[in-house]
Amino acid sequence: MKANYGYLDGSGQYFITIDTDHCTTCPHHGCVTGCPKGLFEIIVDDYDDCVSQVNEAARKKVKYECAACKPMANRPPLPCMAACTPGAITHSW
């Protein structure tokens, strides 16, 4: 299942999408330690699987919290995406 965390405003869409199917097979949940801003947490979902989500306090601030990791040019791999299974985390901007 894909879960979207973030918001839409006049300047654009700012969502982090987590494919929780990847989380259920991830033994280390690297996104939690890989994010320099600590946006991710592990929860037990409705199916009793341990999955990642963006914590409640960060959901309305992802544009600003993620800005340091998303420079305009010469973008390195994003820390959260590099720490996870390919395709587990995507960003809308």
C-alpha positions as CSV (number, residue, x, y, z in Angstrom):
1,M,0.0,0.0,0.0
2,K,1.2,3.5,-0.7
3,A,0.8,6.1,2.0
4,N,1.1,9.9,1.3
5,Y,2.2,12.3,3.9
6,G,2.4,16.1,3.4
7,Y,0.2,18.8,1.9
8,L,-0.8,20.9,-1.1
9,D,-0.6,24.6,-1.1
10,G,-0.4,27.5,-3.6
11,S,3.2,26.8,-4.3
12,G,2.9,23.1,-5.1
13,Q,2.5,19.6,-3.8
14,Y,4.8,18.5,-1.0
15,F,4.3,14.8,-0.3
16,I,6.5,12.0,0.8
17,T,5.1,8.7,-0.4
18,I,6.0,5.5,1.4
19,D,5.3,2.1,-0.2
20,T,4.6,0.1,3.0
21,D,4.9,-3.2,1.1
22,H,8.6,-2.5,1.1
23,C,8.6,-1.7,4.8
24,T,7.3,-5.1,5.7
25,T,10.4,-6.8,4.3
26,C,12.9,-4.3,5.5
27,P,14.8,-5.6,8.6
28,H,16.6,-2.4,9.5
29,H,14.2,0.5,8.7
30,G,17.0,2.7,7.5
31,C,14.8,5.6,6.7
32,V,14.4,6.4,10.4
33,T,18.1,6.8,11.0
34,G,18.9,8.0,7.4
35,C,16.7,11.1,7.7
36,P,18.8,14.0,9.1
37,K,15.6,15.7,10.3
38,G,14.1,12.7,12.0
39,L,10.9,12.8,10.0
40,F,10.2,9.1,10.0
41,E,9.0,6.7,12.7
42,I,8.0,3.0,12.8
43,I,4.5,2.1,13.6
44,V,2.4,-1.1,13.6
45,D,-0.2,-0.8,10.9
46,D,-3.7,-2.3,10.8
47,Y,-2.2,-5.6,9.5
48,D,0.2,-5.9,12.4
49,D,3.2,-5.1,10.2
50,C,6.0,-2.7,11.2
51,V,6.0,0.1,8.7
52,S,7.4,3.6,8.4
53,Q,5.4,6.8,8.4
54,V,6.2,10.5,8.6
55,N,5.6,11.6,12.1
56,E,2.6,13.8,12.8
57,A,4.6,16.9,13.7
58,A,6.5,16.9,10.4
59,R,3.6,16.4,8.0
60,K,2.7,20.0,7.6
61,K,6.4,21.0,7.2
62,V,7.9,18.5,4.8
63,K,8.6,21.3,2.2
64,Y,10.8,23.0,4.7
65,E,12.2,20.0,6.6
66,C,13.3,18.3,3.4
67,A,14.7,21.4,1.7
68,A,18.2,20.9,2.9
69,C,18.3,17.4,1.3
70,K,16.8,18.7,-2.0
71,P,19.1,21.4,-3.4
72,M,18.2,23.0,-6.7
73,A,21.3,21.6,-8.5
74,N,23.8,18.8,-8.1
75,R,21.4,16.7,-6.0
76,P,23.0,13.8,-4.3
77,P,20.8,10.8,-3.5
78,L,18.4,11.8,-0.8
79,P,19.4,10.2,2.6
80,C,16.0,8.6,3.3
81,M,15.8,7.2,-0.2
82,A,19.4,5.9,-0.2
83,A,18.8,4.2,3.2
84,C,15.7,2.3,2.0
85,T,14.9,-0.4,-0.6
86,P,14.7,1.3,-4.0
87,G,11.2,2.5,-4.7
88,A,10.1,2.5,-1.0
89,I,10.2,6.3,-0.6
90,T,9.4,8.9,-3.2
91,H,8.9,12.7,-3.1
92,S,6.4,14.7,-5.1
93,W,8.7,17.7,-5.8
